[in-house]
Amino acid sequence: MATVTESGVELDGVSVDFGDVSALNDVSITVDQGEFFTLVGPSGCGKTTTLRTIAGFESPTEGTVTIDGEDVTDRPPEDRNVGVVFQNYALFPHMNVRENVGYGLRHRDPPGGVSRRERVDELLELVDMTGLAERDPTELSGGQQQRIALARALAPGPELLLLDEPLSALDVRLRERLRVTLREIQQSLDITTVYVTHDQEEALAISDRVAVVADGGIEQVGSPEAIYRSPASRFVAEFVGDNNVFDRTVQGSDPPHVSIDDQAVPLEAAPTLSQGDRATLSIRPEDLSFHERDVSITVTVQQVEFLGDAYRVHCEWGETEILVKTTDDDIPRETVTLWFDVTDVYVVDRSATE
Amino acid sequence: MRERAERLAVPLGLSATVAVLIVVFYYPVGSVLADAVFSDGRMTFAPIADVLTDPFYTGAAHHLFTDPLGVPVGLVEWLLAVEFFLFGVDLPPTSIGLFGFTAYQAALSTVASVALGLPGAYLLSRYEFPGRRTVRSLTILPFVLPGIMVAVGFLAMFGRNGLFNDVIGLVGLGPVEALFTLEIVVVAHAFYNAPLVTRLVTTAWESVDRRQVETARSMGATPFRAFRDVVVPQLLPSLLTASLLTFVFTFMTFPIVLALGGLQLATVEVWLYARVQNLELAEAAALGAIETAISLGLTYLYLRYEARQVATRSAGTPLARRQLFASVRSLRDPHRLALAGYGIVVLVVFVGPLASMVVESVTGPGGQFTLDYYRFLLSQQTSSATGTTRPLPAIVNSLRFGVGTLLLALPMGIVVAVVANRDVTGSRGAEAVLSAPLAVSGIVVGLGLLQTLVFGTVILDYRITVLGPIAIVFAHAVAAYPFVTRNVAPALGELDPRLVDAARSLGASRFRSLVDIELPLVASGVVAGAAFAFAISVGEFDSTVLLAEGVDSYTMPVALERYIGNRSLGPSLGAATAMGTVLLAVTAGSFVVIDRVGGRWQP
């Protein structure tokens, strides 16, 4: 997939205003063809507005939207050939399942030269809902409605699939099962997909690439591993997964290092830092250990949560709260020494001295 | 080609609606207002000044306009006059003037409507009894009843030989001379507007969350304190809304006063009608301009107030209803006894007039059963004398105009509802422009149409005239479409906007998604709006009576008004009650449609 050069969707300098409120500010994204691309961020960050702008429900005040190489900025939604799945499914309550899935075929011919009826049956089979064609949407469970909404969006053979928090109304277990199904269907159709979620774990699990959205702008775009391992900002470090984030002043260069509990910790991944810079550092909770590593800090254990496969330990390190994730069974309950390796310290933000 | 047409359907529909409004509402009404300030091509405030400085119109307050420096004195004098009038000191009504009297009777009618409507809201929201839901839905019935027919009902009920005097005569009381008194006009207005009060307050009362009351009680409040501190504040907005609407409606009242009060109790609207009939058009225009300014101001207040109330709707558990007929002991409960008394008043005021009209239509002068009045209608039908008001054309005209109105008002109302639900800048202003017809009296619209389209208007050297019937249908449509909008817009607003988004992403144009998705889902609102449009057209009197003048396009209400004056069968109301009964049957038919499809009217 990475070898395909033509872009599926491209936003170029897109801004969207609602009255005086700026919802999106100069957003540029390129989604490759066949890629599963996820927009993740807290509520109100602009991720849904981005999706709605691609679909044509919102008009950008600036910038252009390109789908499959064609500028669609001024096209109404009905002329964009995109399939959309909504959070609450938005199934038409006065139509049965067959009519819902077939609605788009009233306006566009079914792909592959099959009849409309055959196309609807194809889609129902794809989402594993054969036999429920004559039911009303209200008679279906949330998960079934979700599948019908997906079948309806895919029926006219769109070039692009847009999913707006499609799983968030379902319970956790069903959500995890459906996201695997969703990913399988997406890969079998090889359809370019833009997915919106507030759930960073879901975003990491399902996507080829992830864009973290905050305050109407893009914070970072990258593979799930890159987003998790090397967050590009303090916001990303704190939003994606549990994390421990703290500031230090850089002391000396070649290599630059900071002082942590009176130990010099070299910042090998950030050689451009120089003496006196402010660096924001992060260490993942699973990289902290009660067993000896490179560097030690002294903390006080406050609370221990049992998660099933591990423990999450809340500690106090001076003014800073520190999270530790461990599978150790005997967690000390008082002042204790925590260890980490120098290579597990990431520089997520920096500012030069004035 | 079809796609293009569909894409333009909503904007085109809106343009057509605005065009219709401009041609049959803003232009005619504007010309009436222009007549008030232009004379021989020069701008003059003379007609308006004449009205404002004439003690006949403004009473003692005319000093405000004749002698502005003496205002404090004039104001005191006017207020004193109002006070004397209020306390029954016998001063001629001219002391507060026509406008003062119109406002005075509107205020009295508002008080009476609230007094008659509030107990109904208490009953409907706090007690459970068989038929409660039916009674609740019946509260929209008066709204669609033709005013002139209700007036006939009141004549039949409270006239010298009416049912009311017959009944109290049995116990040796009366007779009471109620006709041509202020009291009967006020009661007739309450007939119209008390159900409105009941309906609005009941809705508010039913949305009070019982947990709020329970919280207050658990914090030590007595039932009365809890009622006063928790329930009353939530009822007040709806009560104020209903009062304001009642005041606007009764300020512009026409057929009720015309038939039950006559010229000695004339309101602005009745006097305006009389001026038009005497062809004193400049004075009529000035009156219309002032009346329109006042009613628009009041309607603006109402809309402002209503807009502030929107966000307060809560979705809690409503208060539990008590059984009205719980046990034999409950018959001695003072609350229930009071409600029983209220039931009797409701029977007299609401059921009485309609029942007496039907009874009178088959009762002869000696009290015997007769079909003479219906025979009279038939004889009118076959009469060859010119100027005869025949019943069949009236029925046919009413139905034709009704259908025409429906066909015109339905798309207009739906388009406006669609536009009103779009949260775009300027949609509020657009809504105000589109709702203005609610606030302008039918007489002013009728007068404007008469002077402009019917008498003809010259555009580019071509004289354009519109036939009376077409003008009537358009006037009715302009009066009716706000009710289509009022029925459709809230239902559209409750629809998930993502349904339309979904349809459009699947290739449907905005118009197709309206037709395929939205309208089927708000079908009950659409049909109810249609029934309202039809009923309003069938019952419309104010502008029809002007536009039907001298032509054979009279409708049932106009025929009814002519029969009231026709006493060729002796002093009884016979012919009018027979015609009224026919009108009632047709109106009831359209109400059944409203009720069947679960229509509702939420102002």
Interface residues (C-beta under 8 A of the other chain):
Chain A: G19 R52 A55 G56 F57 P76 P77 E78 R80 V82 G83 V84 F86 N88 A90 F92 P93 H94 Y103 G104 R106 H107 R108 R152 A153 A155 P156 L162
Chain B: R7 T425 D496 R498 L499 D501 A502 A503 R504 S505 L506 G507 A508 S509 R510 R512 D516 I517 P520 L521
